[in-house]
């Protein structure tokens, strides 16, 4: 992967540059602005974080569907 700027990666993930900078700081990467370079290691960490959030969201949706089905059966 070629190095990209924070704003370019943020656009790929459909989030703001500020949100991506905050995520990178939480992941212990030093970024100063939307023009900072995102290297391969940073990109991999970002992708992993989004995958974890995606999996958690799917589990939450499945849980809510089960609850909804159980309520409908009782009615």
Jmol script that loads the backbone (N, CA, C; Angstrom):
load data "model"
ATOM      1  N   UNK A   1       0.844  -1.181   0.000  1.00  0.00           N
ATOM      2  CA  UNK A   1       0.000   0.000   0.000  1.00  0.00           C
ATOM      3  C   UNK A   1       0.883   1.237   0.000  1.00  0.00           C
ATOM      4  N   UNK A   2       0.507   2.167  -0.804  1.00  0.00           N
ATOM      5  CA  UNK A   2       1.215   3.440  -0.788  1.00  0.00           C
ATOM      6  C   UNK A   2       0.724   4.245   0.415  1.00  0.00           C
ATOM      7  N   UNK A   3       1.589   5.064   0.953  1.00  0.00           N
ATOM      8  CA  UNK A   3       1.186   5.883   2.088  1.00  0.00           C
ATOM      9  C   UNK A   3       0.136   6.892   1.644  1.00  0.00           C
ATOM     10  N   UNK A   4      -0.896   7.034   2.466  1.00  0.00           N
ATOM     11  CA  UNK A   4      -1.961   7.982   2.178  1.00  0.00           C
ATOM     12  C   UNK A   4      -2.039   8.982   3.313  1.00  0.00           C
ATOM     13  N   UNK A   5      -2.724  10.049   3.073  1.00  0.00           N
ATOM     14  CA  UNK A   5      -2.958  11.069   4.088  1.00  0.00           C
ATOM     15  C   UNK A   5      -4.181  10.683   4.925  1.00  0.00           C
ATOM     16  N   UNK A   6      -4.239  11.228   6.129  1.00  0.00           N
ATOM     17  CA  UNK A   6      -5.344  10.937   7.038  1.00  0.00           C
ATOM     18  C   UNK A   6      -6.677  11.235   6.369  1.00  0.00           C
ATOM     19  N   UNK A   7      -6.799  12.370   5.705  1.00  0.00           N
ATOM     20  CA  UNK A   7      -8.082  12.731   5.109  1.00  0.00           C
ATOM     21  C   UNK A   7      -8.501  11.751   4.014  1.00  0.00           C
ATOM     22  N   UNK A   8      -7.529  11.148   3.317  1.00  0.00           N
ATOM     23  CA  UNK A   8      -7.853  10.175   2.278  1.00  0.00           C
ATOM     24  C   UNK A   8      -8.381   8.879   2.883  1.00  0.00           C
ATOM     25  N   UNK A   9      -7.740   8.425   3.948  1.00  0.00           N
ATOM     26  CA  UNK A   9      -8.176   7.205   4.627  1.00  0.00           C
ATOM     27  C   UNK A   9      -9.538   7.439   5.282  1.00  0.00           C
ATOM     28  N   UNK A  10      -9.731   8.602   5.869  1.00  0.00           N
ATOM     29  CA  UNK A  10     -11.014   8.930   6.486  1.00  0.00           C
ATOM     30  C   UNK A  10     -12.127   8.873   5.447  1.00  0.00           C
ATOM     31  N   UNK A  11     -11.846   9.363   4.266  1.00  0.00           N
ATOM     32  CA  UNK A  11     -12.838   9.350   3.184  1.00  0.00           C
ATOM     33  C   UNK A  11     -13.178   7.910   2.800  1.00  0.00           C
ATOM     34  N   UNK A  12     -12.188   7.023   2.784  1.00  0.00           N
ATOM     35  CA  UNK A  12     -12.419   5.608   2.459  1.00  0.00           C
ATOM     36  C   UNK A  12     -13.363   4.951   3.460  1.00  0.00           C
ATOM     37  N   UNK A  13     -13.225   5.320   4.739  1.00  0.00           N
ATOM     38  CA  UNK A  13     -14.035   4.717   5.795  1.00  0.00           C
ATOM     39  C   UNK A  13     -15.303   5.520   6.101  1.00  0.00           C
ATOM     40  N   UNK A  14     -15.530   6.576   5.345  1.00  0.00           N
ATOM     41  CA  UNK A  14     -16.730   7.421   5.495  1.00  0.00           C
ATOM     42  C   UNK A  14     -16.853   8.028   6.887  1.00  0.00           C
ATOM     43  N   UNK A  15     -15.744   8.529   7.398  1.00  0.00           N
ATOM     44  CA  UNK A  15     -15.743   9.242   8.677  1.00  0.00           C
ATOM     45  C   UNK A  15     -14.977  10.552   8.491  1.00  0.00           C
ATOM     46  N   UNK A  16     -15.067  11.416   9.491  1.00  0.00           N
ATOM     47  CA  UNK A  16     -14.350  12.685   9.411  1.00  0.00           C
ATOM     48  C   UNK A  16     -12.872  12.487   9.735  1.00  0.00           C
ATOM     49  N   UNK A  17     -12.086  13.409   9.274  1.00  0.00           N
ATOM     50  CA  UNK A  17     -10.651  13.372   9.575  1.00  0.00           C
ATOM     51  C   UNK A  17     -10.413  13.457  11.075  1.00  0.00           C
ATOM     52  N   UNK A  18     -11.215  14.295  11.744  1.00  0.00           N
ATOM     53  CA  UNK A  18     -11.074  14.459  13.193  1.00  0.00           C
ATOM     54  C   UNK A  18     -11.352  13.146  13.926  1.00  0.00           C
ATOM     55  N   UNK A  19     -12.370  12.411  13.470  1.00  0.00           N
ATOM     56  CA  UNK A  19     -12.686  11.124  14.101  1.00  0.00           C
ATOM     57  C   UNK A  19     -11.548  10.124  13.892  1.00  0.00           C
ATOM     58  N   UNK A  20     -10.965  10.126  12.704  1.00  0.00           N
ATOM     59  CA  UNK A  20      -9.855   9.219  12.424  1.00  0.00           C
ATOM     60  C   UNK A  20      -8.622   9.592  13.227  1.00  0.00           C
ATOM     61  N   UNK A  21      -8.355  10.874  13.350  1.00  0.00           N
ATOM     62  CA  UNK A  21      -7.218  11.324  14.167  1.00  0.00           C
ATOM     63  C   UNK A  21      -7.419  10.888  15.610  1.00  0.00           C
ATOM     64  N   UNK A  22      -8.630  11.032  16.115  1.00  0.00           N
ATOM     65  CA  UNK A  22      -8.935  10.604  17.481  1.00  0.00           C
ATOM     66  C   UNK A  22      -8.723   9.102  17.634  1.00  0.00           C
ATOM     67  N   UNK A  23      -9.173   8.321  16.654  1.00  0.00           N
ATOM     68  CA  UNK A  23      -8.990   6.872  16.696  1.00  0.00           C
ATOM     69  C   UNK A  23      -7.511   6.514  16.681  1.00  0.00           C
ATOM     70  N   UNK A  24      -6.751   7.179  15.836  1.00  0.00           N
ATOM     71  CA  UNK A  24      -5.319   6.899  15.761  1.00  0.00           C
ATOM     72  C   UNK A  24      -4.620   7.237  17.074  1.00  0.00           C
ATOM     73  N   UNK A  25      -5.023   8.307  17.705  1.00  0.00           N
ATOM     74  CA  UNK A  25      -4.428   8.664  18.994  1.00  0.00           C
ATOM     75  C   UNK A  25      -4.788   7.635  20.051  1.00  0.00           C
ATOM     76  N   UNK A  26      -6.033   7.130  20.016  1.00  0.00           N
ATOM     77  CA  UNK A  26      -6.436   6.068  20.945  1.00  0.00           C
ATOM     78  C   UNK A  26      -5.629   4.799  20.713  1.00  0.00           C
ATOM     79  N   UNK A  27      -5.236   4.583  19.459  1.00  0.00           N
ATOM     80  CA  UNK A  27      -4.419   3.415  19.116  1.00  0.00           C
ATOM     81  C   UNK A  27      -2.929   3.665  19.330  1.00  0.00           C
ATOM     82  N   UNK A  28      -2.606   4.809  19.940  1.00  0.00           N
ATOM     83  CA  UNK A  28      -1.228   5.182  20.299  1.00  0.00           C
ATOM     84  C   UNK A  28      -0.347   5.547  19.110  1.00  0.00           C
ATOM     85  N   UNK A  29      -0.968   6.074  18.053  1.00  0.00           N
ATOM     86  CA  UNK A  29      -0.205   6.600  16.926  1.00  0.00           C
ATOM     87  C   UNK A  29      -0.219   8.116  17.028  1.00  0.00           C
ATOM     88  N   UNK A  30       0.892   8.718  16.695  1.00  0.00           N
ATOM     89  CA  UNK A  30       0.987  10.173  16.782  1.00  0.00           C
ATOM     90  C   UNK A  30       0.611  10.791  15.443  1.00  0.00           C
ATOM     91  N   UNK A  31      -0.450  11.553  15.463  1.00  0.00           N
ATOM     92  CA  UNK A  31      -0.885  12.276  14.274  1.00  0.00           C
ATOM     93  C   UNK A  31      -1.159  13.715  14.667  1.00  0.00           C
ATOM     94  N   UNK A  32      -0.823  14.624  13.786  1.00  0.00           N
ATOM     95  CA  UNK A  32      -0.983  16.038  14.112  1.00  0.00           C
ATOM     96  C   UNK A  32      -2.147  16.681  13.375  1.00  0.00           C
ATOM     97  N   UNK A  33      -2.370  16.257  12.126  1.00  0.00           N
ATOM     98  CA  UNK A  33      -3.428  16.900  11.349  1.00  0.00           C
ATOM     99  C   UNK A  33      -3.934  15.949  10.275  1.00  0.00           C
ATOM    100  N   UNK A  34      -4.887  16.442   9.511  1.00  0.00           N
ATOM    101  CA  UNK A  34      -5.460  15.658   8.422  1.00  0.00           C
ATOM    102  C   UNK A  34      -4.446  15.389   7.307  1.00  0.00           C
ATOM    103  N   UNK A  35      -3.337  16.093   7.323  1.00  0.00           N
ATOM    104  CA  UNK A  35      -2.297  15.903   6.312  1.00  0.00           C
ATOM    105  C   UNK A  35      -1.211  14.917   6.746  1.00  0.00           C
ATOM    106  N   UNK A  36      -1.311  14.371   7.954  1.00  0.00           N
ATOM    107  CA  UNK A  36      -0.339  13.380   8.405  1.00  0.00           C
ATOM    108  C   UNK A  36      -0.436  12.132   7.533  1.00  0.00           C
ATOM    109  N   UNK A  37       0.669  11.427   7.412  1.00  0.00           N
ATOM    110  CA  UNK A  37       0.730  10.231   6.582  1.00  0.00           C
ATOM    111  C   UNK A  37       0.293   9.015   7.392  1.00  0.00           C
ATOM    112  N   UNK A  38      -0.510   8.167   6.755  1.00  0.00           N
ATOM    113  CA  UNK A  38      -0.940   6.900   7.350  1.00  0.00           C
ATOM    114  C   UNK A  38      -0.132   5.799   6.672  1.00  0.00           C
ATOM    115  N   UNK A  39       0.700   5.112   7.450  1.00  0.00           N
ATOM    116  CA  UNK A  39       1.502   4.035   6.878  1.00  0.00           C
ATOM    117  C   UNK A  39       0.743   2.706   6.955  1.00  0.00           C
ATOM    118  N   UNK A  40       1.371   1.642   6.508  1.00  0.00           N
ATOM    119  CA  UNK A  40       0.742   0.319   6.456  1.00  0.00           C
ATOM    120  C   UNK A  40       0.306  -0.175   7.832  1.00  0.00           C
ATOM    121  N   UNK A  41       1.158   0.003   8.826  1.00  0.00           N
ATOM    122  CA  UNK A  41       0.853  -0.450  10.185  1.00  0.00           C
ATOM    123  C   UNK A  41      -0.368   0.303  10.745  1.00  0.00           C
ATOM    124  N   UNK A  42      -0.411   1.591  10.523  1.00  0.00           N
ATOM    125  CA  UNK A  42      -1.544   2.394  10.989  1.00  0.00           C
ATOM    126  C   UNK A  42      -2.828   1.973  10.278  1.00  0.00           C
ATOM    127  N   UNK A  43      -2.743   1.760   8.962  1.00  0.00           N
ATOM    128  CA  UNK A  43      -3.919   1.373   8.193  1.00  0.00           C
ATOM    129  C   UNK A  43      -4.460   0.028   8.661  1.00  0.00           C
ATOM    130  N   UNK A  44      -3.553  -0.910   8.931  1.00  0.00           N
ATOM    131  CA  UNK A  44      -3.959  -2.228   9.419  1.00  0.00           C
ATOM    132  C   UNK A  44      -4.672  -2.098  10.763  1.00  0.00           C
ATOM    133  N   UNK A  45      -4.162  -1.251  11.645  1.00  0.00           N
ATOM    134  CA  UNK A  45      -4.795  -1.034  12.947  1.00  0.00           C
ATOM    135  C   UNK A  45      -6.177  -0.408  12.796  1.00  0.00           C
ATOM    136  N   UNK A  46      -6.302   0.531  11.880  1.00  0.00           N
ATOM    137  CA  UNK A  46      -7.594   1.177  11.624  1.00  0.00           C
ATOM    138  C   UNK A  46      -8.590   0.143  11.121  1.00  0.00           C
ATOM    139  N   UNK A  47      -8.170  -0.657  10.149  1.00  0.00           N
ATOM    140  CA  UNK A  47      -9.049  -1.683   9.580  1.00  0.00           C
ATOM    141  C   UNK A  47      -9.479  -2.684  10.647  1.00  0.00           C
ATOM    142  N   UNK A  48      -8.561  -3.103  11.494  1.00  0.00           N
ATOM    143  CA  UNK A  48      -8.879  -4.042  12.569  1.00  0.00           C
ATOM    144  C   UNK A  48      -9.912  -3.439  13.515  1.00  0.00           C
ATOM    145  N   UNK A  49      -9.734  -2.174  13.858  1.00  0.00           N
ATOM    146  CA  UNK A  49     -10.667  -1.483  14.755  1.00  0.00           C
ATOM    147  C   UNK A  49     -12.067  -1.428  14.137  1.00  0.00           C
ATOM    148  N   UNK A  50     -12.156  -1.108  12.856  1.00  0.00           N
ATOM    149  CA  UNK A  50     -13.452  -1.058  12.185  1.00  0.00           C
ATOM    150  C   UNK A  50     -14.080  -2.442  12.094  1.00  0.00           C
ATOM    151  N   UNK A  51     -13.271  -3.463  11.866  1.00  0.00           N
ATOM    152  CA  UNK A  51     -13.798  -4.833  11.817  1.00  0.00           C
ATOM    153  C   UNK A  51     -14.382  -5.243  13.161  1.00  0.00           C
ATOM    154  N   UNK A  52     -13.705  -4.887  14.248  1.00  0.00           N
ATOM    155  CA  UNK A  52     -14.210  -5.196  15.593  1.00  0.00           C
ATOM    156  C   UNK A  52     -15.538  -4.490  15.836  1.00  0.00           C
ATOM    157  N   UNK A  53     -15.624  -3.229  15.458  1.00  0.00           N
ATOM    158  CA  UNK A  53     -16.854  -2.473  15.648  1.00  0.00           C
ATOM    159  C   UNK A  53     -17.975  -3.044  14.785  1.00  0.00           C
ATOM    160  N   UNK A  54     -17.644  -3.459  13.577  1.00  0.00           N
ATOM    161  CA  UNK A  54     -18.638  -4.041  12.679  1.00  0.00           C
ATOM    162  C   UNK A  54     -19.181  -5.338  13.259  1.00  0.00           C
ATOM    163  N   UNK A  55     -18.294  -6.203  13.750  1.00  0.00           N
ATOM    164  CA  UNK A  55     -18.715  -7.469  14.349  1.00  0.00           C
ATOM    165  C   UNK A  55     -19.600  -7.239  15.571  1.00  0.00           C
ATOM    166  N   UNK A  56     -19.229  -6.272  16.391  1.00  0.00           N
ATOM    167  CA  UNK A  56     -20.028  -5.959  17.575  1.00  0.00           C
ATOM    168  C   UNK A  56     -21.410  -5.442  17.180  1.00  0.00           C
ATOM    169  N   UNK A  57     -21.468  -4.648  16.144  1.00  0.00           N
ATOM    170  CA  UNK A  57     -22.760  -4.110  15.683  1.00  0.00           C
ATOM    171  C   UNK A  57     -23.645  -5.231  15.155  1.00  0.00           C
ATOM    172  N   UNK A  58     -23.080  -6.164  14.436  1.00  0.00           N
ATOM    173  CA  UNK A  58     -23.861  -7.290  13.903  1.00  0.00           C
ATOM    174  C   UNK A  58     -24.397  -8.147  15.043  1.00  0.00           C
ATOM    175  N   UNK A  59     -23.578  -8.418  16.046  1.00  0.00           N
ATOM    176  CA  UNK A  59     -24.034  -9.197  17.197  1.00  0.00           C
ATOM    177  C   UNK A  59     -25.163  -8.483  17.921  1.00  0.00           C
ATOM    178  N   UNK A  60     -25.055  -7.172  18.050  1.00  0.00           N
ATOM    179  CA  UNK A  60     -26.094  -6.389  18.707  1.00  0.00           C
ATOM    180  C   UNK A  60     -27.402  -6.448  17.923  1.00  0.00           C
ATOM    181  N   UNK A  61     -27.320  -6.343  16.623  1.00  0.00           N
ATOM    182  CA  UNK A  61     -28.514  -6.419  15.777  1.00  0.00           C
ATOM    183  C   UNK A  61     -29.166  -7.797  15.887  1.00  0.00           C
ATOM    184  N   UNK A  62     -28.375  -8.847  15.874  1.00  0.00           N
ATOM    185  CA  UNK A  62     -28.911 -10.196  15.996  1.00  0.00           C
ATOM    186  C   UNK A  62     -29.600 -10.390  17.344  1.00  0.00           C
ATOM    187  N   UNK A  63     -29.007  -9.854  18.399  1.00  0.00           N
ATOM    188  CA  UNK A  63     -29.594  -9.961  19.730  1.00  0.00           C
ATOM    189  C   UNK A  63     -30.947  -9.240  19.772  1.00  0.00           C
ATOM    190  N   UNK A  64     -31.007  -8.060  19.175  1.00  0.00           N
ATOM    191  CA  UNK A  64     -32.259  -7.304  19.155  1.00  0.00           C
ATOM    192  C   UNK A  64     -33.331  -8.027  18.349  1.00  0.00           C
ATOM    193  N   UNK A  65     -32.941  -8.685  17.263  1.00  0.00           N
ATOM    194  CA  UNK A  65     -33.905  -9.450  16.468  1.00  0.00           C
ATOM    195  C   UNK A  65     -34.488 -10.600  17.277  1.00  0.00           C
ATOM    196  N   UNK A  66     -33.637 -11.289  18.040  1.00  0.00           N
ATOM    197  CA  UNK A  66     -34.113 -12.398  18.870  1.00  0.00           C
ATOM    198  C   UNK A  66     -35.092 -11.902  19.917  1.00  0.00           C
ATOM    199  N   UNK A  67     -34.794 -10.782  20.535  1.00  0.00           N
ATOM    200  CA  UNK A  67     -35.690 -10.209  21.540  1.00  0.00           C
ATOM    201  C   UNK A  67     -37.016  -9.815  20.905  1.00  0.00           C
ATOM    202  N   UNK A  68     -36.971  -9.198  19.744  1.00  0.00           N
ATOM    203  CA  UNK A  68     -38.184  -8.789  19.044  1.00  0.00           C
ATOM    204  C   UNK A  68     -39.040  -9.998  18.684  1.00  0.00           C
ATOM    205  N   UNK A  69     -38.408 -11.066  18.196  1.00  0.00           N
ATOM    206  CA  UNK A  69     -39.134 -12.285  17.846  1.00  0.00           C
ATOM    207  C   UNK A  69     -39.777 -12.896  19.080  1.00  0.00           C
ATOM    208  N   UNK A  70     -39.072 -12.919  20.195  1.00  0.00           N
ATOM    209  CA  UNK A  70     -39.618 -13.470  21.432  1.00  0.00           C
ATOM    210  C   UNK A  70     -40.837 -12.673  21.904  1.00  0.00           C
ATOM    211  N   UNK A  71     -40.762 -11.361  21.774  1.00  0.00           N
ATOM    212  CA  UNK A  71     -41.892 -10.508  22.174  1.00  0.00           C
ATOM    213  C   UNK A  71     -43.090 -10.758  21.259  1.00  0.00           C
ATOM    214  N   UNK A  72     -42.855 -10.886  19.977  1.00  0.00           N
ATOM    215  CA  UNK A  72     -43.942 -11.123  19.025  1.00  0.00           C
ATOM    216  C   UNK A  72     -44.627 -12.472  19.267  1.00  0.00           C
ATOM    217  N   UNK A  73     -43.870 -13.471  19.682  1.00  0.00           N
ATOM    218  CA  UNK A  73     -44.439 -14.789  19.960  1.00  0.00           C
ATOM    219  C   UNK A  73     -45.360 -14.738  21.174  1.00  0.00           C
ATOM    220  N   UNK A  74     -45.046 -13.889  22.129  1.00  0.00           N
ATOM    221  CA  UNK A  74     -45.859 -13.774  23.339  1.00  0.00           C
ATOM    222  C   UNK A  74     -47.172 -13.048  23.079  1.00  0.00           C
ATOM    223  N   UNK A  75     -47.197 -12.216  22.058  1.00  0.00           N
ATOM    224  CA  UNK A  75     -48.399 -11.421  21.774  1.00  0.00           C
ATOM    225  C   UNK A  75     -49.445 -12.218  21.085  1.00  0.00           C
TER     226      UNK A  75
END
end "model"
wireframe off; spacefill off
backbone 0.3
color backbone group
